[in-house]
Amino acid sequence: MEYPEVSLATFCQRPNRFVAICQLADQQVIVHVKNTGKCRELLISGVTVALTHSRNPNRKTAYDLIAVNKNGNWINIDSQIPNDLAATALKSGLISLPNVPPVKSVHREVVYLNSRLDIAGTLMDDSPFFVEVKGVTLEANGLAAFPDAVTTRGLKHVQTLREAQNNGYHAFLLFIVQMTGMHAMTINTKLQPELATAIRLAQAAGVQVLAYDCQVTPATITVNQPVIFDLERDY
């Protein structure tokens, strides 16, 4: 994925979760933040950020904030991109679902029970599967973690995956880590212990959890390689 017309700027402040003020060359600009999470450990005054320019005259802001440079490592914070990356990588085989036949078809945004899951499809043996995708922007010392804010929606999706697995589907929880250089991926249990519990129950039912990191530059993001998921790691 490559973003158009990317410029580097300096982050100043975030008045609310939707917009930020950045210094772009000799002017301050109001930009749309493509992530409604807290991102407190990333959006710190003075850090270098990447902005992509939109020429849509109907927009309230002309720029989107898409990436942050944290200690020399670019982290993409676009919350819309993980689903696109996952779907494309599943179709191409770049992301391989473990312990099942290869992927035959992929469909986006499918309703199952009381949830809208990110990806559904069939495997080469015509058995059905679901993949719920979560983007990850939180890290400390090479350990990626999810979430950075309590997510009732994410908890509901894990519970739905467990029900799907029990009902004969192959169910997967996929974390797209929007950075590179991570040695492992875990759950931010201190923030949301019930999510960690739900994932343990889902895994016991047969739901498989996997994580992939990404190569990130100010203007690009691509799926890179698997990252170990270890629920026992303390973030």
C-alpha positions, 0 to 999 in steps of 0.5 A: 500500500502506498499513500499519495503526496506524503509530507513529513511534519512535526506533531504539535497537539491533538485537541480531540481524537479526530484531529491534530495540529501539526507544523508543516514547513512554515504553517500549522495545519489541522489534520485528520487522525486516522486512528481514534485510539489513544496513541498517547505513547506515539503522539507526543509533541515534537515527534515527526509524523507523516501526512498524506494530502487529499485534494477532495474539496469537500473535506474539512481537512486537507491532510490525514496523519498516517504514521509516526516516527518513534525512536527512528522506527516508523509506525503506521497508525491508519486504523483502516489499512489492516483489513485491506492488508490482511485481505490482500495477503490472504488472497496472495498467500503471503499470510498463511492460515495455519493447520488448514488447507490453502485459501480459496476465496475471500470476502469482506465484512460478513455478518455472523450471529450478532457481529460483523466480522472482517473476513470470511471465505472458503478453503480449498476443501470448501470448508468455511473460515472467518478471520477477525483483524486487529491493527496494533500500534502499541509497543514497548522494547520490541513487544507489541501489544493490543489494545491501547484502549478498552475495546468492547467491540474487540471482546465481542468479536473474540467471543463470536469467533469462539462460537463460530469455531464451536459451530464448525467454522475455522476461526482465526484472530489476526493481529496486523502489527503496523511496524517492524522489529517486534520479537513478540505480540501479546495482549495488554492484560493490565488494561483489559484482562477480560479480553485476555481471558476471552482469547484463552477461552477461544484458543481452548475452543480451537480458535487460532491466533496469529500476528504479522508485522509490517514494513513501514515507511512514511508513504508505504506499508506492506505485510512482512512476516509472522510474529510470535503471539504469546499471551503469557508475555507481560506488557 
